[in-house]
């Protein structure tokens, strides 16, 4: 049974979500303020965390950032009434993997949750028995191990969130190929993902800061009007 932490201060929203997710087979723990939510997140193992932004004691952005300092892999979904493009980008910049605006349809919340869980839970029994070499990807001095979920460049380990990792893996599987924003959205987010914002550009910039910032040779390039490509510098 997948364990979900819900950090939300509105009792009726908590009741609605917990009842629905429990009926869907999830085990749901609840915190009604940011400090308690952070404590639960750091002291327990959850498969996914749902965070409001406007919380008592400690706001959701700070909670998300603090969780990310300790755990880069657990999927975090913001569920909030703050729905402007600026709010969405800010949430993603602070480490969230997804962002859903209130009011919301429960069926969409469940779809987002299951999509996020698939990203970090995608190993079939066959994949587990395969040799580790089948999960190794390399380009230039960049190396990604999809078996151990580690990334290095010039032998220096790089810490990525689950979404950043999946985006980089998609680039590596399609190196030297120009990838449109639509193709990236479909491959990395996996659902009809209409945030009304430049989420692909935001995450590509995250990757560039982590992958390219310390190297003289940039490997993630913009193709104006078309998308992005992982290739050697011209």
PEVENUR-V248341 format. One record per residue. PHI is phi in whole degrees, -180 to 180 (none if undefined). OMEGA is omega in whole degrees, -180 to 180 (none if undefined). Layout:
phi=PHI omega=OMEGA
phi=PHI omega=OMEGA
This chain:
phi=none omega=-180
phi=-74 omega=-178
phi=-103 omega=-178
phi=-120 omega=173
phi=-102 omega=178
phi=-109 omega=179
phi=-111 omega=-171
phi=-155 omega=-176
phi=-99 omega=179
phi=-91 omega=-172
phi=-59 omega=-178
phi=-69 omega=177
phi=-69 omega=178
phi=-59 omega=-178
phi=-61 omega=-179
phi=-63 omega=-177
phi=-69 omega=-178
phi=-62 omega=179
phi=-62 omega=-178
phi=-65 omega=-179
phi=-69 omega=177
phi=-64 omega=177
phi=-66 omega=178
phi=-87 omega=175
phi=98 omega=179
phi=-97 omega=172
phi=-99 omega=-171
phi=-113 omega=171
phi=-104 omega=-173
phi=-127 omega=169
phi=-129 omega=-176
phi=-100 omega=175
phi=-147 omega=-173
phi=-66 omega=-178
phi=-64 omega=178
phi=-66 omega=178
phi=-60 omega=179
phi=-63 omega=180
phi=-61 omega=178
phi=-62 omega=-178
phi=-64 omega=-177
phi=-84 omega=-176
phi=-98 omega=-178
phi=-132 omega=178
phi=-105 omega=178
phi=-116 omega=177
phi=-83 omega=-179
phi=-164 omega=179
phi=-125 omega=175
phi=-107 omega=-174
phi=-124 omega=164
phi=-83 omega=176
phi=-92 omega=-178
phi=-84 omega=-176
phi=-126 omega=173
phi=-67 omega=173
phi=73 omega=-176
phi=-158 omega=-176
phi=-73 omega=-174
phi=-62 omega=178
phi=-63 omega=179
phi=-68 omega=177
phi=-62 omega=-179
phi=-60 omega=-179
phi=-62 omega=180
phi=-67 omega=177
phi=-64 omega=-178
phi=-63 omega=177
phi=-66 omega=-178
phi=-108 omega=-174
phi=-144 omega=-178
phi=-91 omega=-171
phi=-102 omega=-176
phi=-63 omega=179
phi=-67 omega=178
phi=-123 omega=180
phi=-116 omega=173
phi=-81 omega=175
phi=-126 omega=-168
phi=-151 omega=177
phi=-82 omega=-179
phi=-80 omega=-168
phi=-117 omega=179
phi=-74 omega=178
phi=-58 omega=-180
phi=-64 omega=178
phi=-64 omega=-179
phi=-62 omega=-179
phi=-62 omega=179
phi=-61 omega=178
phi=-62 omega=179
phi=-67 omega=180
phi=-65 omega=180
phi=-89 omega=171
phi=112 omega=179
phi=-73 omega=178
phi=-96 omega=-178
phi=-155 omega=-173
phi=-150 omega=-180
phi=-124 omega=-173
phi=-98 omega=172
phi=-79 omega=-7
phi=-71 omega=-174
phi=-134 omega=174
phi=-93 omega=-176
phi=-59 omega=-180
phi=-62 omega=178
phi=-73 omega=177
phi=-58 omega=-180
phi=-63 omega=179
phi=-63 omega=179
phi=-63 omega=180
phi=-60 omega=-178
phi=-65 omega=178
phi=-65 omega=178
phi=-64 omega=180
phi=-66 omega=179
phi=-64 omega=-178
phi=-64 omega=-175
phi=-105 omega=-175
phi=-130 omega=-169
phi=-92 omega=-179
phi=-87 omega=175
phi=-80 omega=176
phi=-55 omega=179
phi=-64 omega=-178
phi=-63 omega=-178
phi=-66 omega=-178
phi=-87 omega=179
phi=-73 omega=177
phi=-62 omega=-175
phi=-60 omega=-177
phi=-59 omega=-179
phi=-69 omega=-178
phi=-108 omega=-179
phi=-98 omega=178
phi=-132 omega=-178
phi=-143 omega=174
phi=-154 omega=-176
phi=57 omega=178
phi=-100 omega=178
phi=-94 omega=179
phi=-132 omega=178
phi=-128 omega=177
phi=-114 omega=-178
phi=-77 omega=178
phi=-82 omega=-180
phi=-99 omega=-180
phi=59 omega=178
phi=-121 omega=180
phi=-134 omega=175
phi=-135 omega=169
phi=-136 omega=-173
phi=53 omega=178
phi=66 omega=176
phi=-103 omega=-176
phi=-70 omega=-179
phi=-119 omega=-180
phi=-91 omega=-180
phi=-123 omega=170
phi=-74 omega=-178
phi=-61 omega=180
phi=-71 omega=177
phi=-61 omega=180
phi=-62 omega=-179
phi=-66 omega=177
phi=-64 omega=179
phi=-64 omega=178
phi=-60 omega=178
phi=-64 omega=176
phi=-61 omega=-177
phi=-67 omega=178
phi=-74 omega=-178
phi=-129 omega=-177
phi=-60 omega=-178
phi=71 omega=178
phi=-107 omega=177
phi=-73 omega=-177
phi=-111 omega=179
phi=-74 omega=177
phi=-62 omega=179
phi=-64 omega=179
phi=-65 omega=179
phi=-65 omega=178
phi=-57 omega=-177
phi=-66 omega=-176
phi=-76 omega=-173
phi=-92 omega=-178
phi=-94 omega=167
phi=76 omega=177
phi=-133 omega=174
phi=-66 omega=-168
phi=-112 omega=-177
phi=-111 omega=180
phi=-89 omega=-175
phi=67 omega=-178
phi=-148 omega=-176
phi=-92 omega=-175
phi=-63 omega=179
phi=-64 omega=-180
phi=-62 omega=179
phi=-61 omega=-177
phi=-74 omega=174
phi=-64 omega=177
phi=-64 omega=175
phi=-58 omega=-179
phi=-62 omega=180
phi=-58 omega=-179
phi=-62 omega=-177
phi=-88 omega=-174
phi=-92 omega=-172
phi=-101 omega=-168
phi=-63 omega=-177
phi=-100 omega=-178
phi=-118 omega=178
phi=-73 omega=-178
phi=-103 omega=179
phi=-84 omega=-177
phi=-121 omega=176
phi=-104 omega=-171
phi=-121 omega=174
phi=-89 omega=172
phi=-110 omega=-171
phi=-56 omega=178
phi=79 omega=-176
phi=-127 omega=-178
phi=148 omega=-175
phi=-137 omega=179
phi=-148 omega=172
phi=-97 omega=-177
phi=-158 omega=174
phi=-68 omega=177
phi=-66 omega=180
phi=-70 omega=none
